[in-house]
Amino acid sequence: MREFGYQRASDVPGAVALLGADPDARALGGGTNLVDLMKTGVERPAQLVDIRELPLDRIEETADGGLRIGATVTNSDLAAHPEVRRRYPALAQAVLAGASGQLRNMATIGGNLLQRTRCGYFTDVAQPCNKRSPGSGCPAIDGEHHNHAILGASAHCVAVHPSDMGVALAAFDAVVQYETADGPGESALAEFYLPVGATPHLETALPPGALITGLTLPPAPVAAVSRYRKVRERASYAFAIGSIAAALDVRDGVVHEVRLAFGAVASRPWRARQAERALTGGPATADAFGAAADAELAAAATLPHNGYKVTLMRNLVVTVLTELAEEDAR
């Protein structure tokens, strides 16, 4: 492991100053992803800025009825919060679906937003990887790719984003807040994660030296009837091979509003807007749910060993939306 400096920030401006002073500095929250990547040599920060003692550990109601979640709120505290469970149950379920209880007790919301892919070629510094070493190639395309992207990928990278939480946040239009030396800023989650394109090493729109301070969930009554469903290769502590966050409002058998986001199918949480458009105003039936899934997945570009994800995601859409329609009817 490369030698690195360590400083504990006492306030947000101080943390921003430390991060801005060195392009190789990284913010340290729970360290559940960053420290692992340091051990393998993928991340080689010159300086760690400990932000755990900053006053960013609160979940508060916003003036318009949404929720603001601080960057150092732990995953466990987020999943257990009564207003999160009541207003955005799919978010609580998504957080509980990720990692072990011990990791959730350490992992922070800000760190979750910035976690990096678990592609084996990315985490092995002996292998080429465009995300880790731009221009070196993407060996996953011709190699091991059964859990890689079917949507939004490119010839430069087919890795998937690993977050469960991010999928639910995408469905609920979360907005990321951050602080820079020039003042505060924010980014809608839909724009926070960059398309993979020819620059897979550029993953987010976070400005250099910026510190994530929290995120906001806008009010979304539809989110009260929501669900997160994750499919994985073993029952516990595994990353998804496909997942869905869904919310549904059905009135007199007609879809009034729907939210859909997919996980483990793209380099970022995938908001299924085409499926949402296909469903809104139409019948809340299994056939309609399947047709909407087909419309979203028509753009899928599969590799020899990951085509099963198309069927998997279609089945998830039909199953979860059918369950929500039945729950809403009650």
C-alpha positions as CSV (number, residue, x, y, z in Angstrom):
1,M,0.0,0.0,0.0
2,R,1.3,3.5,-0.8
3,E,2.1,5.7,2.1
4,F,-0.5,8.3,2.7
5,G,-1.3,11.2,5.0
6,Y,-4.2,11.4,7.3
7,Q,-6.1,14.4,8.7
8,R,-9.4,14.7,10.5
9,A,-11.6,17.5,9.4
10,S,-13.3,19.5,12.0
11,D,-15.8,21.4,9.8
12,V,-17.0,21.3,6.2
13,P,-14.9,24.3,4.9
14,G,-11.8,22.7,6.4
15,A,-12.6,19.4,4.7
16,V,-13.1,21.1,1.4
17,A,-9.8,23.0,1.8
18,L,-7.9,19.8,2.5
19,L,-9.5,18.0,-0.5
20,G,-8.8,20.9,-2.8
21,A,-5.2,21.3,-1.8
22,D,-4.2,17.8,-3.2
23,P,-5.8,16.2,-6.3
24,D,-4.8,12.8,-4.8
25,A,-6.7,13.4,-1.5
26,R,-9.8,11.4,-0.8
27,A,-12.6,11.8,1.8
28,L,-12.8,9.0,4.3
29,G,-16.2,8.1,5.7
30,G,-16.8,4.4,6.6
31,G,-14.0,3.3,4.3
32,T,-15.9,0.1,3.3
33,N,-15.0,0.5,-0.4
34,L,-12.1,3.0,-0.4
35,V,-9.9,1.1,2.1
36,D,-10.5,-2.2,0.2
37,L,-9.4,-0.5,-3.1
38,M,-6.3,0.9,-1.3
39,K,-5.3,-2.5,-0.1
40,T,-5.4,-3.9,-3.7
41,G,-3.6,-0.8,-5.2
42,V,-6.6,0.4,-7.2
43,E,-6.9,3.5,-5.2
44,R,-3.6,5.2,-4.2
45,P,-4.5,8.4,-2.3
46,A,-1.8,10.7,-1.0
47,Q,-4.0,12.0,1.7
48,L,-7.1,10.8,3.5
49,V,-9.5,13.4,5.0
50,D,-11.6,11.9,7.7
51,I,-15.0,13.4,7.6
52,R,-16.9,11.2,10.1
53,E,-17.0,13.9,12.8
54,L,-18.6,16.5,10.6
55,P,-22.2,17.5,11.4
56,L,-23.6,15.6,8.4
57,D,-25.3,12.7,10.2
58,R,-28.9,13.9,10.3
59,I,-32.1,12.9,8.4
60,E,-34.4,15.9,8.3
61,E,-37.7,16.8,6.7
62,T,-37.5,19.5,4.0
63,A,-39.9,22.4,3.8
64,D,-41.8,20.9,0.9
65,G,-42.3,17.5,2.6
66,G,-39.3,15.6,1.3
67,L,-36.3,14.3,3.3
68,R,-32.7,15.5,3.4
69,I,-30.1,12.9,4.3
70,G,-26.6,13.9,5.5
71,A,-23.6,12.4,3.8
72,T,-22.3,10.7,7.0
73,V,-25.6,9.0,7.9
74,T,-24.8,5.3,8.0
75,N,-26.6,2.8,5.9
76,S,-28.0,1.2,9.0
77,D,-29.5,4.5,10.3
78,L,-31.0,5.3,6.9
79,A,-32.7,1.9,6.7
80,A,-34.0,2.1,10.2
81,H,-35.3,5.7,10.0
82,P,-39.2,5.6,10.5
83,E,-39.8,8.3,7.8
84,V,-37.7,6.6,5.3
85,R,-39.5,3.3,5.9
86,R,-42.9,5.0,5.7
87,R,-42.4,7.4,2.8
88,Y,-39.8,5.5,0.7
89,P,-39.9,1.8,1.7
90,A,-38.0,0.7,-1.4
91,L,-35.0,2.8,-0.2
92,A,-35.0,1.1,3.2
93,Q,-35.3,-2.3,1.5
94,A,-32.5,-1.5,-1.0
95,V,-30.1,-0.5,1.8
96,L,-30.9,-3.7,3.8
97,A,-30.3,-5.8,0.7
98,G,-26.7,-4.6,0.5
99,A,-23.8,-6.0,2.5
100,S,-23.8,-7.3,6.0
101,G,-25.0,-5.6,9.2
102,Q,-21.5,-4.8,10.2
103,L,-20.7,-3.1,6.9
104,R,-24.0,-1.2,7.0
105,N,-23.1,0.1,10.5
106,M,-19.9,1.6,9.0
107,A,-20.8,2.6,5.4
108,T,-22.0,6.1,4.8
109,I,-24.5,7.6,2.3
110,G,-21.8,9.8,0.7
111,G,-19.5,6.8,0.3
112,N,-22.3,4.7,-1.1
113,L,-22.8,7.2,-3.9
114,L,-19.1,7.1,-4.8
115,Q,-18.5,3.3,-4.6
116,R,-16.9,1.8,-7.6
117,T,-17.5,-1.2,-9.7
118,R,-16.7,-4.7,-8.5
119,C,-15.7,-5.8,-12.0
120,G,-12.8,-8.3,-11.5
121,Y,-10.7,-6.7,-14.1
122,F,-11.0,-3.3,-12.4
123,T,-10.0,-4.6,-9.0
124,D,-7.0,-6.6,-10.3
125,V,-4.2,-4.2,-11.0
126,A,-2.4,-6.9,-13.1
127,Q,-5.2,-6.7,-15.7
128,P,-5.9,-3.9,-18.2
129,C,-8.9,-1.8,-17.5
130,N,-10.1,1.4,-19.2
131,K,-11.8,2.5,-16.0
132,R,-8.7,2.2,-13.9
133,S,-6.1,2.9,-16.6
134,P,-7.6,4.8,-19.5
135,G,-6.7,3.4,-23.0
136,S,-5.5,0.0,-21.7
137,G,-8.6,-1.8,-23.0
138,C,-11.7,-3.7,-21.6
139,P,-10.8,-7.4,-21.3
140,A,-14.3,-8.2,-19.9
141,I,-15.8,-7.9,-23.4
142,D,-14.0,-11.0,-24.5
143,G,-13.5,-12.5,-21.0
144,E,-15.6,-12.9,-17.9
145,H,-18.7,-10.8,-18.3
146,H,-21.8,-12.8,-17.1
147,N,-22.7,-10.0,-14.6
148,H,-21.8,-7.1,-16.8
149,A,-23.9,-4.4,-18.5
150,I,-26.6,-4.8,-21.1
151,L,-27.7,-1.2,-21.2
152,G,-25.7,2.0,-21.8
153,A,-22.4,0.3,-22.1
154,S,-19.8,1.0,-24.8
155,A,-16.8,-0.6,-26.5
156,H,-14.7,0.9,-23.8
157,C,-16.3,-0.5,-20.7
158,V,-19.1,-3.0,-19.8
159,A,-18.8,-2.9,-16.0
160,V,-22.0,-2.3,-13.9
161,H,-22.6,0.0,-10.9
162,P,-22.8,-2.0,-7.7
163,S,-25.0,0.1,-5.5
164,D,-28.4,-1.1,-4.3
165,M,-29.2,2.2,-2.6
166,G,-28.5,4.1,-5.8
167,V,-31.2,2.2,-7.7
168,A,-33.9,3.4,-5.2
169,L,-32.5,6.9,-5.2
170,A,-32.7,7.0,-9.0
171,A,-36.4,5.9,-8.9
172,F,-37.2,8.7,-6.5
173,D,-35.3,11.6,-8.2
174,A,-32.7,12.2,-5.5
175,V,-30.6,15.3,-5.7
176,V,-27.0,15.2,-4.5
177,Q,-25.6,18.2,-2.6
178,Y,-21.9,19.0,-2.4
179,E,-19.6,21.8,-1.2
180,T,-16.7,23.2,-3.1
181,A,-14.2,26.0,-2.5
182,D,-16.4,28.3,-4.6
183,G,-19.6,27.4,-2.5
184,P,-22.4,24.8,-2.6
185,G,-23.7,23.0,-5.6
186,E,-26.1,20.2,-6.4
187,S,-26.7,17.6,-9.1
188,A,-29.8,15.5,-9.9
189,L,-28.9,11.9,-9.5
190,A,-29.9,11.4,-13.2
191,E,-27.0,13.7,-14.1
192,F,-24.6,12.8,-11.3
193,Y,-23.4,9.5,-12.9
194,L,-21.9,10.1,-16.3
195,P,-22.5,8.0,-19.4
196,V,-19.7,5.5,-19.8
197,G,-18.9,6.5,-23.5
198,A,-15.2,6.7,-24.3
199,T,-14.2,7.9,-20.8
200,P,-15.3,5.2,-18.3
201,H,-12.7,6.6,-15.8
202,L,-14.9,9.7,-15.5
203,E,-17.7,8.3,-13.3
204,T,-19.5,11.3,-11.7
205,A,-20.1,15.0,-12.3
206,L,-18.7,15.8,-8.9
207,P,-16.3,18.8,-9.3
208,P,-12.6,18.2,-8.3
209,G,-12.1,18.7,-4.6
210,A,-15.8,18.7,-3.8
211,L,-17.2,17.1,-0.7
212,I,-20.6,15.5,-0.8
213,T,-22.7,16.9,2.1
214,G,-25.9,15.0,1.6
215,L,-28.8,14.3,-0.7
216,T,-32.4,15.3,-0.9
217,L,-35.4,13.1,-1.7
218,P,-38.3,15.2,-3.2
219,P,-41.8,14.5,-1.9
220,A,-43.2,11.6,-3.8
221,P,-46.5,10.2,-2.6
222,V,-46.2,7.3,-5.1
223,A,-43.1,6.1,-3.2
224,A,-45.2,5.0,-0.2
225,V,-46.2,1.9,-2.3
226,S,-42.8,0.9,-3.5
227,R,-40.5,-2.2,-3.4
228,Y,-36.9,-3.1,-4.0
229,R,-36.2,-6.6,-5.3
230,K,-32.7,-8.0,-5.7
231,V,-31.6,-11.2,-7.5
232,R,-28.1,-12.5,-6.6
233,E,-26.1,-15.6,-7.0
234,R,-26.2,-16.5,-3.3
235,A,-28.6,-15.6,-0.5
236,S,-26.5,-13.1,1.4
237,Y,-23.7,-10.6,1.1
238,A,-23.6,-10.7,-2.7
239,F,-23.9,-8.0,-5.3
240,A,-26.9,-8.1,-7.6
241,I,-27.1,-9.7,-11.0
242,G,-30.3,-7.8,-11.5
243,S,-32.5,-5.6,-9.3
244,I,-35.4,-3.2,-9.5
245,A,-36.8,-0.3,-7.5
246,A,-40.5,0.2,-8.3
247,A,-43.3,2.4,-7.1
248,L,-46.9,2.3,-8.4
249,D,-50.1,4.3,-8.1
250,V,-53.1,2.6,-9.6
251,R,-56.5,4.2,-9.7
252,D,-59.6,2.2,-11.0
253,G,-57.3,-0.3,-12.7
254,V,-55.3,2.4,-14.5
255,V,-51.6,3.3,-13.8
256,H,-51.7,6.9,-12.6
257,E,-48.0,7.1,-11.8
258,V,-45.1,4.7,-11.8
259,R,-41.4,4.8,-11.0
260,L,-38.9,2.2,-12.2
261,A,-35.2,1.9,-11.9
262,F,-32.9,-1.1,-12.6
263,G,-29.7,-2.1,-11.0
264,A,-26.7,-4.3,-12.1
265,V,-27.5,-3.7,-15.8
266,A,-25.5,-0.5,-16.6
267,S,-22.6,1.6,-15.4
268,R,-25.0,3.6,-13.3
269,P,-28.4,3.1,-11.8
270,W,-30.7,2.8,-14.8
271,R,-34.0,4.9,-14.7
272,A,-36.4,3.0,-16.9
273,R,-38.2,6.1,-18.3
274,Q,-39.4,4.4,-21.5
275,A,-41.2,1.7,-19.5
276,E,-42.7,4.4,-17.3
277,R,-44.0,6.3,-20.3
278,A,-45.4,3.1,-21.8
279,L,-47.3,2.3,-18.5
280,T,-48.6,5.7,-17.5
281,G,-52.3,6.0,-18.3
282,G,-52.6,2.4,-19.3
283,P,-54.0,-0.7,-17.7
284,A,-52.3,-2.2,-14.6
285,T,-52.0,-5.7,-16.0
286,A,-49.3,-8.3,-16.3
287,D,-49.4,-8.0,-20.0
288,A,-48.9,-4.2,-19.9
289,F,-46.1,-4.6,-17.4
290,G,-44.4,-7.1,-19.7
291,A,-44.8,-4.9,-22.8
292,A,-43.4,-1.9,-20.9
293,A,-40.3,-4.0,-19.9
294,D,-39.9,-5.1,-23.5
295,A,-39.9,-1.5,-24.6
296,E,-37.2,-0.6,-22.1
297,L,-35.1,-3.6,-22.8
298,A,-35.3,-3.3,-26.6
299,A,-32.1,-1.3,-26.4
300,A,-30.2,-4.0,-24.6
301,A,-26.8,-4.9,-26.2
302,T,-25.8,-8.3,-24.8
303,L,-22.6,-10.2,-24.7
304,P,-22.3,-14.0,-25.1
305,H,-22.7,-14.7,-21.4
306,N,-25.0,-12.0,-20.0
307,G,-28.1,-12.2,-22.3
308,Y,-30.0,-13.9,-19.4
309,K,-30.3,-10.5,-17.8
310,V,-32.9,-9.4,-20.4
311,T,-35.3,-12.2,-19.3
312,L,-34.4,-11.7,-15.7
313,M,-35.2,-8.0,-15.7
314,R,-38.5,-8.5,-17.7
315,N,-39.6,-11.1,-15.1
316,L,-38.6,-8.7,-12.3
317,V,-40.7,-5.9,-13.8
318,V,-43.8,-8.0,-14.2
319,T,-43.5,-9.7,-10.8
320,V,-42.8,-6.6,-8.7
321,L,-45.4,-4.4,-10.5
322,T,-48.0,-7.1,-10.2
323,E,-47.3,-7.3,-6.4
324,L,-47.5,-3.5,-6.0
325,A,-50.8,-3.3,-8.0
326,E,-52.3,-5.9,-5.7
327,E,-51.0,-4.1,-2.7
328,D,-52.3,-0.7,-3.9
329,A,-55.7,-2.3,-4.5
330,R,-56.0,-3.2,-0.9
